[in-house]
């Protein structure tokens, strides 16, 4: 995605290592006798196999509170994760426990409980020399000075200034910046997600579908007005209904910043961008208080097409408001003097409940059909994402160059009214993962782990042949070890283009539901094997698109989507027997059909001798 072909890791000039001087290579003579004798080793627990042959393994992410098995140091120096001031602590801990080196502003951030690689007599004023487990001493690097102190549990180590990180968790960036990503890098955002993340765009996109399909299908967002463009329209409505309460929101605010409830026209700020939204004055109450739901929705894959996979987290938090009765935003309510933490994830008390606790309460105490309630939430989430799919897909097509670079976590805030109708309040494209209590960690720790495992990180392919051979031995990997760009290419053969054009012009589901799977082409196989691998890692997420019944949403897309059809047919045929579908794909993978890519030399997908001679 969004990277130039010259930024690949297959040539010597683009092989980046953690030191500012020459990269090293591992020779057979440099491995110890014990290492040579270790011919048959078990599969390394920090890696997970693909379900299919001729696929590289994925990195297995550990949890925030359990450290996984360490990689050889010569590999750990290639697994660099760039962090920023916005990277949540729970993400940092998860990444650190999974074998990555954390980097920030030209430095490596090392957890203070994992300093076995560092000589104890080193100080900040002296160079730090590291001895890796492969018998190679890296060159001495420059020391650091004058940096702000990191959190107490982390310390800074000097590093090179190369941009060779493989993952990052940061705030959203401008769409054009995605073109700077290298093919083996992953970012926790897609281009263009402001189409549903900004409150004005969310209203416009849902309003467009509401006008086309009716309020009965898309009337789940409170009536809103975009200022200053619609100030005259709002004024006319206001004069007819001067008893209404309204909420004013900056279009791109986060954490409740700038949000207020108003009832007088004079309270509206002048000449600044605002969304003025009808206040829901009949909320569903628990113990006399209103509440909202925070649903986490994960998006993995290519061009922000729900045709890939739509998943939503099934055990997140409910925020109960108390003294701050009109706004349910957690960032606001936690400032209340009466705010009470809930230390027990299963308790129905305090200002935060898990969704599981809420469902238990509503089912047992209120005798409510929570399954039907959940279906209404699924419907809201899928339609919300579809509303912004077309412009987001266009921005992804313009700024991403493969299917590997991006994934996303949305925080979707929903409020129930007294009739238990769900209303969407906002979509957060950088939802808070702040974890200030055991309950927070109990929810957000597994959330981060599951999301990263679904995202599917590979070992970067920027090592020489001898290093690759050695690592395969010690990690117990018999097939390919590293990222293969052929698996995530967007290039289509003439036959694949012809097939996609044919099916996207079909109007009836009956015309494609069987035939589209009869002749699976390489691009079809690549999508399906990555899809099946992702499904093994859903954890506490729940898949809501595609399913055997999600074809009913296809009509809301502005045009037919080939991958929606492909996955719809796949789910229809194999959802009750995934093993049969996996067997079909495995036979094709054994023949390496999934690696057939047009206009790309097959050798480029393999490990190459990309080293600099010493």
Wavefront OBJ file of the C-alpha trace (Angstrom):
o trace
v 0.000 0.000 0.000
v 1.181 3.435 -0.770
v 4.808 2.647 -1.278
v 7.066 2.925 -4.238
v 8.531 -0.265 -5.653
v 12.037 0.933 -4.941
v 11.308 0.877 -1.232
v 11.162 -2.906 -1.102
v 13.535 -4.935 1.007
v 14.978 -7.018 -1.796
v 17.953 -4.910 -2.808
v 21.135 -4.185 -0.905
v 20.630 -0.443 -0.806
v 17.251 -0.879 0.904
v 18.315 -3.412 3.530
v 18.050 -1.534 6.827
v 19.507 -2.616 10.152
v 19.536 -1.005 13.610
v 22.994 0.455 13.409
v 24.248 3.376 11.407
v 27.094 1.432 9.825
v 27.155 -1.706 7.721
v 24.602 -4.461 8.295
v 25.877 -7.846 9.291
v 25.350 -11.286 7.867
v 25.472 -14.646 9.582
v 27.862 -17.252 8.237
v 27.708 -20.959 9.012
v 31.112 -20.677 10.706
v 29.728 -18.111 13.147
v 27.077 -20.439 14.590
v 28.077 -22.486 17.620
v 28.306 -26.261 17.554
v 25.224 -26.555 19.737
v 23.278 -24.464 17.272
v 24.418 -26.601 14.348
v 23.286 -29.769 16.108
v 19.827 -28.307 16.656
v 18.496 -29.575 13.342
v 14.918 -30.391 14.349
v 13.388 -27.877 16.729
v 9.787 -27.241 17.656
v 7.888 -24.412 16.011
v 8.700 -21.232 17.900
v 5.802 -20.254 20.175
v 6.056 -16.577 19.172
v 5.077 -17.561 15.622
v 1.840 -19.089 14.376
v 1.471 -21.156 11.254
v -0.823 -20.237 8.440
v -3.516 -22.778 7.691
v -2.020 -23.126 4.220
v 1.143 -24.315 2.503
v 3.701 -21.908 1.053
v 2.596 -19.121 3.373
v 4.930 -17.345 5.806
v 4.096 -17.591 9.513
v 2.555 -14.704 11.427
v 3.992 -13.129 14.538
v 1.975 -14.247 17.546
v 1.216 -11.286 19.791
v 1.323 -11.939 23.493
v -0.856 -10.158 26.046
v -0.062 -6.958 27.919
v 0.630 -8.873 31.141
v 2.405 -12.017 29.890
v 5.778 -12.010 28.156
v 6.047 -14.321 25.183
v 9.028 -16.442 24.169
v 11.945 -14.316 22.994
v 13.191 -14.273 19.423
v 16.911 -14.583 18.609
v 18.457 -11.131 19.002
v 19.479 -10.975 15.347
v 15.749 -11.137 14.560
v 14.610 -8.850 17.376
v 16.655 -6.011 15.896
v 14.577 -6.295 12.735
v 11.273 -6.185 14.635
v 11.087 -2.473 15.366
v 7.889 -0.788 16.458
v 7.646 2.981 16.229
v 5.780 4.577 19.109
v 4.699 8.138 19.774
v 3.241 10.150 22.614
v -0.205 8.881 21.575
v 0.667 5.169 21.719
v -1.342 3.747 24.653
v 0.550 2.033 27.452
v -1.472 -1.161 26.964
v -0.295 -1.258 23.325
v 3.323 -0.645 24.337
v 3.226 -3.470 26.849
v 1.655 -5.836 24.340
v 4.265 -5.009 21.696
v 7.150 -5.267 24.158
v 5.942 -8.645 25.443
v 5.687 -9.906 21.862
v 9.375 -9.500 21.042
v 9.454 -6.093 19.329
v 11.894 -3.277 19.997
v 10.115 -0.001 20.696
v 11.456 3.113 18.942
v 10.660 6.774 19.439
v 12.263 9.865 17.901
v 15.468 8.092 16.982
v 15.660 5.961 20.132
v 14.755 2.451 21.141
v 12.475 2.249 24.167
v 13.373 -0.736 26.326
v 11.194 -2.097 29.134
v 13.114 -1.904 32.404
v 12.190 -5.482 33.273
v 13.733 -6.815 30.057
v 17.312 -5.593 30.030
v 19.085 -8.910 29.657
v 20.680 -7.761 26.395
v 22.393 -4.773 27.995
v 25.595 -4.695 29.977
v 24.840 -3.559 33.523
v 27.845 -1.256 33.748
v 26.760 0.974 30.866
v 25.645 4.527 31.566
v 23.928 7.210 29.525
v 27.273 8.867 28.871
v 28.968 5.824 27.362
v 28.316 3.901 24.163
v 26.267 0.725 24.528
v 27.566 -2.420 22.885
v 25.252 -5.362 22.351
v 26.263 -8.990 21.835
v 23.649 -10.912 19.901
v 22.911 -14.586 20.276
v 24.271 -15.424 16.842
v 27.857 -14.668 17.831
v 28.060 -11.276 16.113
v 28.902 -8.050 17.939
v 27.154 -5.091 16.315
v 29.123 -1.880 15.857
v 29.127 0.746 18.601
v 26.414 3.370 18.150
v 26.125 6.980 19.234
v 24.792 7.755 22.697
v 21.731 9.827 23.417
v 21.409 12.967 25.434
v 18.925 15.635 26.313
v 15.786 13.541 25.856
v 12.683 13.707 27.995
v 12.308 10.850 30.456
v 10.014 8.080 29.239
v 7.462 6.414 31.543
v 9.084 4.820 34.585
v 8.749 1.295 33.245
v 10.643 2.152 30.043
v 14.139 3.445 29.328
v 15.784 4.899 26.213
v 18.493 3.228 24.171
v 20.280 4.858 21.226
v 19.521 3.679 17.715
v 20.076 4.588 14.115
v 17.901 7.134 12.363
v 16.724 4.740 9.635
v 12.998 4.465 9.011
v 12.882 0.675 9.108
v 10.097 0.060 11.615
v 7.572 -2.657 10.798
v 4.625 -1.435 12.859
v 3.278 1.657 14.580
v 0.243 2.769 16.585
v -0.307 6.472 16.123
v -2.921 9.099 15.428
v -4.459 9.429 11.966
v -2.364 11.176 9.316
v -3.167 12.894 6.029
v -4.009 10.515 3.210
v -1.021 11.505 1.065
v 1.310 10.455 3.894
v 0.256 6.836 3.388
v 2.276 6.883 0.171
v 5.436 7.054 2.275
v 4.774 3.638 3.820
v 7.071 0.844 2.754
v 5.505 -2.402 1.637
v 6.360 -4.271 4.869
v 5.075 -1.593 7.264
v 1.693 -1.584 9.008
v -0.229 1.389 10.376
v -3.341 1.299 12.563
v -5.363 3.485 10.173
v -6.776 3.589 6.660
v -6.739 6.763 4.563
v -9.967 8.725 4.586
v -11.566 7.359 7.754
v -12.566 10.907 8.673
v -15.536 10.166 6.411
v -17.151 8.549 9.437
v -14.776 9.768 12.162
v -15.645 13.465 11.748
v -19.091 14.267 13.055
v -20.079 16.447 10.098
v -19.031 13.822 7.519
v -20.746 11.051 9.481
v -24.024 12.991 9.402
v -23.722 13.833 5.698
v -22.963 10.245 4.691
v -25.768 8.743 6.759
v -28.163 11.496 5.688
v -27.459 10.674 2.037
v -28.480 7.051 2.564
v -31.396 8.096 4.765
v -32.814 10.220 1.963
v -32.370 7.364 -0.505
v -33.579 4.400 1.571
v -35.702 6.005 4.278
v -35.500 6.685 8.002
v -36.658 3.170 8.817
v -33.278 1.913 7.552
v -30.888 4.791 8.318
v -32.701 6.960 10.838
v -30.430 5.986 13.724
v -28.492 9.257 13.954
v -30.013 12.337 15.644
v -30.926 15.168 13.271
v -27.885 17.406 12.851
v -26.960 20.724 11.242
v -23.540 21.741 9.968
v -22.547 25.290 10.892
v -21.980 27.858 9.609
v -23.310 26.506 6.254
v -26.745 25.538 7.601
v -27.210 28.233 10.226
v -30.303 29.689 8.537
v -31.986 26.303 8.281
v -31.228 25.634 11.938
v -32.606 29.032 12.931
v -35.954 28.287 11.283
v -36.179 24.908 13.021
v -35.141 26.472 16.325
v -37.866 29.115 16.197
v -40.530 26.445 15.683
v -39.236 24.265 18.530
v -37.595 26.600 21.034
v -38.036 24.098 23.897
v -35.638 21.565 22.391
v -32.233 20.853 23.851
v -29.300 20.607 21.464
v -25.727 19.369 21.674
v -22.963 21.318 19.965
v -19.873 19.421 18.861
v -16.706 20.454 17.028
v -16.547 18.241 13.884
v -13.235 16.602 14.780
v -13.276 16.744 18.581
v -12.044 13.843 20.697
v -12.465 12.824 24.339
v -15.546 15.062 24.644
v -13.582 18.242 23.966
v -15.798 21.228 23.161
v -19.079 19.343 23.532
v -21.904 21.170 25.347
v -25.655 20.934 25.825
v -27.488 24.173 25.013
v -31.078 25.421 24.958
v -30.662 29.078 23.895
v -29.757 30.417 20.472
v -27.319 32.857 22.053
v -25.246 29.916 23.343
v -24.148 28.926 19.836
v -20.634 30.213 19.031
v -20.470 32.301 15.874
v -18.455 31.689 12.698
v -16.709 28.497 13.758
v -17.279 24.976 12.380
v -19.794 23.119 14.522
v -22.240 20.258 14.435
v -25.498 21.059 16.216
v -27.347 17.844 17.016
v -30.756 17.124 18.515
v -30.476 16.056 22.134
v -32.089 12.671 22.848
v -34.345 13.595 25.758
v -35.863 10.157 26.378
v -32.829 7.936 27.069
v -33.093 4.456 28.510
v -32.169 4.662 32.196
v -30.516 2.280 34.630
v -30.809 3.204 38.292
v -32.076 6.606 37.206
v -29.048 7.408 35.066
v -28.417 7.443 31.316
v -25.585 5.566 29.686
v -23.948 4.894 26.365
v -22.198 1.893 24.862
v -18.683 1.909 23.473
v -18.374 -0.733 20.772
v -14.964 -1.470 19.256
v -15.067 -2.373 15.602
v -12.009 -3.760 13.839
v -11.374 -3.445 10.104
v -8.681 -5.602 8.534
v -7.650 -5.682 4.914
v -7.377 -3.935 1.641
v -9.310 -0.865 0.526
v -11.759 -0.397 3.342
v -14.292 -2.608 1.683
v -16.478 -4.453 4.173
v -16.192 -7.257 1.622
v -12.999 -8.263 3.413
v -14.052 -8.585 7.033
v -16.095 -6.564 9.493
v -15.581 -7.422 13.122
v -16.836 -5.846 16.281
v -15.643 -6.359 19.828
v -18.178 -8.157 21.984
v -17.225 -7.285 25.561
v -16.443 -3.624 25.862
v -17.383 -0.953 28.315
v -20.601 0.772 29.168
v -20.290 4.234 30.649
v -22.901 5.197 33.239
v -23.243 8.933 33.830
v -24.022 10.348 37.253
v -23.856 14.009 38.193
v -22.809 14.984 34.663
v -26.230 13.852 33.518
v -26.506 15.179 29.950
v -23.208 13.965 28.469
v -22.240 10.310 28.723
v -18.681 10.767 27.421
v -16.285 8.921 29.743
v -13.545 11.554 29.438
v -16.020 14.078 30.833
v -17.690 11.947 33.492
v -14.496 10.642 35.047
v -13.828 14.225 36.209
v -16.944 14.135 38.375
v -16.324 14.010 42.131
v -18.902 11.210 42.305
v -17.256 9.062 39.644
v -16.757 5.494 40.910
v -14.442 2.909 39.377
v -15.665 -0.659 38.933
v -12.879 -3.067 39.863
v -14.853 -6.212 38.956
v -15.469 -6.951 35.276
v -18.613 -8.927 36.147
v -20.170 -6.464 38.606
v -23.193 -4.290 37.774
v -22.071 -1.301 39.783
v -19.878 1.766 39.444
v -19.642 4.023 36.398
v -18.199 1.444 34.006
v -19.673 -1.930 33.229
v -18.594 -4.526 30.733
v -21.069 -5.283 28.002
v -21.393 -8.788 29.410
v -22.495 -7.326 32.753
v -24.985 -5.023 31.046
v -26.522 -7.893 29.066
v -26.796 -9.990 32.232
v -28.532 -7.140 34.040
v -30.961 -6.410 31.193
v -31.774 -10.066 30.678
v -32.245 -10.971 34.345
v -33.540 -7.725 35.850
v -35.377 -6.138 32.899
v -36.371 -9.314 30.998
v -35.100 -7.841 27.724
v -34.250 -9.898 24.634
v -30.563 -9.003 24.423
v -30.040 -11.100 21.269
v -32.439 -8.860 19.394
v -30.784 -5.823 20.944
v -27.413 -7.056 19.730
v -28.764 -7.546 16.205
v -29.884 -3.915 16.152
v -26.347 -2.868 17.139
v -24.816 -5.045 14.423
v -27.126 -3.452 11.871
v -26.146 0.050 13.007
v -22.414 -0.697 12.852
v -22.458 -2.264 9.377
v -24.594 0.511 7.891
v -22.417 3.194 9.482
v -19.263 1.811 7.885
v -20.989 1.329 4.525
v -22.096 4.981 4.565
v -18.488 6.126 4.220
v -17.175 3.173 2.227
v -17.205 4.738 -1.240
v -15.055 7.835 -0.544
v -12.811 5.855 1.812
v -12.306 3.160 -0.805
v -11.347 5.805 -3.368
v -8.794 7.358 -1.008
v -7.341 3.945 -0.215
v -7.042 3.159 -3.929
v -5.172 6.422 -4.483
v -2.815 6.179 -1.513
v -2.197 2.512 -0.702
v -0.274 0.162 -2.955
v -0.905 -3.193 -1.252
v -3.316 -4.963 1.090
v -0.820 -5.305 3.939
v -0.226 -1.744 5.109
v -3.377 -0.835 7.018
v -5.935 -1.915 9.572
v -8.228 0.077 11.850
v -9.902 0.108 15.247
v -13.021 2.248 15.589
v -14.748 3.187 18.818
v -18.470 3.522 18.127
v -20.583 5.249 20.770
v -24.258 4.297 20.924
v -27.136 5.484 23.124
v -30.428 3.629 23.677
v -33.664 5.574 23.983
v -36.551 4.499 26.211
v -37.817 2.203 23.440
v -34.368 0.570 23.200
v -33.750 2.006 19.764
v -29.974 2.486 19.304
v -28.735 5.944 18.247
v -25.205 6.492 17.042
v -23.495 9.402 18.781
v -20.083 9.354 17.122
v -17.333 7.214 15.637
v -13.825 7.556 17.065
v -10.975 6.757 14.689
v -8.476 6.866 17.560
v -10.535 5.484 20.455
v -9.097 5.892 23.905
v -7.328 2.792 25.204
v -6.462 4.501 28.467
v -6.506 1.805 31.140
v -6.807 3.304 34.606
v -8.392 0.339 36.374
v -8.257 -3.466 36.439
v -11.573 -3.497 34.578
v -10.074 -1.350 31.797
v -7.136 -3.719 31.412
v -9.419 -6.755 31.497
v -11.211 -5.397 28.433
v -8.591 -3.435 26.508
v -5.667 -5.817 27.003
v -7.315 -8.729 25.136
v -8.783 -6.241 22.648
v -5.330 -5.047 21.571
v -3.910 -8.555 21.442
v -6.779 -9.884 19.316
v -6.687 -6.938 16.930
v -2.938 -7.207 16.305
v -3.158 -10.951 15.752
v -5.970 -10.454 13.245
v -3.919 -7.791 11.467
v -1.385 -10.499 10.598
v 2.191 -9.230 10.993
v 4.980 -11.059 9.156
v 8.723 -11.097 9.776
v 10.243 -8.460 7.448
v 12.048 -9.711 4.376
v 15.235 -7.683 4.699
v 17.826 -10.262 5.702
v 20.445 -12.122 3.716
v 20.169 -15.758 2.672
v 22.402 -17.164 5.436
v 20.474 -15.309 8.144
v 17.203 -16.560 6.695
v 18.510 -20.133 6.612
v 19.765 -19.912 10.196
v 16.525 -18.410 11.550
v 14.408 -21.043 9.844
v 16.471 -23.673 11.661
v 16.240 -22.165 15.145
v 12.583 -21.147 14.784
v 11.466 -24.525 13.461
v 10.049 -23.095 10.227
v 10.352 -25.445 7.262
v 8.783 -23.243 4.603
v 9.223 -19.559 3.834
v 9.826 -17.357 6.879
v 9.372 -13.763 5.743
v 6.840 -11.384 4.260
v 6.044 -12.171 0.609
v 4.752 -9.192 -1.347
v 2.973 -11.432 -3.849
v 0.379 -12.300 -1.202
v -0.782 -8.689 -0.840
v -0.442 -7.307 -4.346
v -3.277 -5.395 -5.973
v -2.138 -6.367 -9.469
v -4.661 -8.393 -11.442
v -4.108 -10.569 -14.492
v -6.208 -10.048 -17.598
v -8.250 -13.129 -16.708
v -8.863 -11.855 -13.173
v -9.953 -8.457 -14.450
v -12.312 -10.112 -16.901
v -13.863 -12.268 -14.173
v -14.360 -9.335 -11.820
v -15.913 -7.192 -14.529
v -18.305 -9.992 -15.443
v -19.549 -10.580 -11.903
v -19.857 -6.935 -10.907
v -22.350 -6.534 -13.761
v -24.545 -9.341 -12.435
v -27.697 -8.154 -10.686
v -29.054 -11.353 -9.139
v -27.427 -13.164 -6.213
v -28.515 -16.498 -7.657
v -26.325 -15.842 -10.696
v -23.084 -15.661 -8.718
v -23.614 -17.575 -5.477
v -22.377 -20.891 -6.939
v -20.522 -20.041 -10.124
v -18.091 -17.488 -8.663
v -16.355 -20.273 -6.696
v -16.159 -22.761 -9.577
v -12.909 -21.399 -11.010
v -10.882 -19.761 -8.251
v -8.122 -17.595 -9.699
v -4.892 -16.657 -7.851
v -6.280 -13.336 -6.598
v -9.412 -15.086 -5.291
v -7.271 -17.620 -3.455
v -5.075 -14.943 -1.863
v -8.116 -13.132 -0.477
v -9.675 -16.314 0.845
v -6.580 -17.745 2.538
v -5.814 -14.484 4.334
v -9.494 -14.274 5.301
v -9.459 -17.786 6.768
v -6.206 -17.094 8.617
v -7.757 -13.951 10.115
v -10.803 -15.869 11.326
v -8.592 -18.097 13.476
v -7.591 -15.015 15.487
v -10.914 -13.274 16.141
v -10.718 -13.985 19.869
v -13.357 -11.871 21.611
v -14.366 -10.102 18.418
v -17.534 -11.130 16.618
v -17.712 -11.201 12.843
v -20.672 -9.228 11.516
v -19.704 -8.894 7.838
v -19.516 -11.047 5.810
v -21.970 -13.631 7.135
v -24.495 -15.906 5.493
v -27.106 -13.149 5.783
v -25.037 -10.008 5.169
v -25.832 -9.951 1.427
v -28.874 -7.861 2.385
v -26.460 -4.936 2.843
v -25.019 -5.161 -0.679
v -27.735 -2.885 -2.053
v -26.464 0.005 0.088
v -23.109 0.140 -1.711
v -22.959 2.652 -4.535
v -21.914 -0.135 -6.922
v -21.391 -3.895 -6.893
v -18.274 -5.076 -5.049
v -16.616 -8.214 -6.386
v -15.068 -9.241 -3.064
v -18.438 -8.841 -1.340
v -19.795 -11.398 -3.797
v -16.804 -13.724 -3.427
v -16.981 -13.794 0.371
v -20.769 -14.006 0.369
v -20.563 -17.134 -1.788
v -17.756 -18.529 0.378
v -19.713 -18.021 3.606
v -22.866 -19.451 2.070
v -21.053 -22.627 1.023
v -18.557 -23.198 3.841
v -19.724 -21.328 6.974
v -21.046 -24.568 8.493
v -18.013 -26.586 7.410
v -14.939 -24.383 7.287
v -12.692 -27.433 7.171
v -14.037 -28.374 3.753
v -13.332 -24.904 2.389
v -9.852 -24.885 3.914
v -9.138 -28.227 2.224
v -10.157 -26.777 -1.149
v -7.781 -23.837 -0.688
v -4.946 -25.996 0.653
v -4.912 -28.137 -2.486
v -4.505 -24.988 -4.568
v -1.806 -23.620 -2.253
v 0.192 -26.833 -2.523
v 0.357 -26.094 -6.247
v 1.468 -22.510 -5.434
v -1.362 -21.046 -7.471
v -1.797 -18.274 -4.888
v 1.745 -17.102 -5.684
v 1.034 -16.547 -9.376
v 1.141 -12.779 -9.782
v 1.190 -10.822 -13.055
v 4.099 -8.513 -13.869
v 6.121 -9.582 -10.847
v 9.117 -11.867 -11.111
v 8.456 -14.908 -8.925
v 11.974 -14.707 -7.592
v 11.238 -11.303 -6.064
v 8.829 -12.924 -3.645
v 11.548 -15.182 -2.255
v 14.338 -14.421 0.162
v 17.206 -12.706 -1.618
v 20.845 -12.015 -0.896
v 20.257 -8.371 -0.009
v 23.445 -7.582 1.896
v 26.227 -5.056 1.754
v 29.656 -6.569 1.361
v 32.029 -5.979 4.236
l 1 2 3 4 5 6 7 8 9 10 11 12 13 14 15 16 17 18 19 20 21 22 23 24 25 26 27 28 29 30 31 32 33 34 35 36 37 38 39 40 41 42 43 44 45 46 47 48 49 50 51 52 53 54 55 56 57 58 59 60 61 62 63 64 65 66 67 68 69 70 71 72 73 74 75 76 77 78 79 80 81 82 83 84 85 86 87 88 89 90 91 92 93 94 95 96 97 98 99 100 101 102 103 104 105 106 107 108 109 110 111 112 113 114 115 116 117 118 119 120 121 122 123 124 125 126 127 128 129 130 131 132 133 134 135 136 137 138 139 140 141 142 143 144 145 146 147 148 149 150 151 152 153 154 155 156 157 158 159 160 161 162 163 164 165 166 167 168 169 170 171 172 173 174 175 176 177 178 179 180 181 182 183 184 185 186 187 188 189 190 191 192 193 194 195 196 197 198 199 200 201 202 203 204 205 206 207 208 209 210 211 212 213 214 215 216 217 218 219 220 221 222 223 224 225 226 227 228 229 230 231 232 233 234 235 236 237 238 239 240 241 242 243 244 245 246 247 248 249 250 251 252 253 254 255 256 257 258 259 260 261 262 263 264 265 266 267 268 269 270 271 272 273 274 275 276 277 278 279 280 281 282 283 284 285 286 287 288 289 290 291 292 293 294 295 296 297 298 299 300 301 302 303 304 305 306 307 308 309 310 311 312 313 314 315 316 317 318 319 320 321 322 323 324 325 326 327 328 329 330 331 332 333 334 335 336 337 338 339 340 341 342 343 344 345 346 347 348 349 350 351 352 353 354 355 356 357 358 359 360 361 362 363 364 365 366 367 368 369 370 371 372 373 374 375 376 377 378 379 380 381 382 383 384 385 386 387 388 389 390 391 392 393 394 395 396 397 398 399 400 401 402 403 404 405 406 407 408 409 410 411 412 413 414 415 416 417 418 419 420 421 422 423 424 425 426 427 428 429 430 431 432 433 434 435 436 437 438 439 440 441 442 443 444 445 446 447 448 449 450 451 452 453 454 455 456 457 458 459 460 461 462 463 464 465 466 467 468 469 470 471 472 473 474 475 476 477 478 479 480 481 482 483 484 485 486 487 488 489 490 491 492 493 494 495 496 497 498 499 500 501 502 503 504 505 506 507 508 509 510 511 512 513 514 515 516 517 518 519 520 521 522 523 524 525 526 527 528 529 530 531 532 533 534 535 536 537 538 539 540 541 542 543 544 545 546 547 548 549 550 551 552 553 554 555 556 557 558 559 560 561 562 563 564 565 566 567 568 569 570 571 572 573 574 575 576 577 578 579 580 581 582 583 584 585 586 587 588 589 590 591 592 593 594 595 596 597 598 599 600 601 602 603 604 605 606 607 608 609 610 611 612 613 614
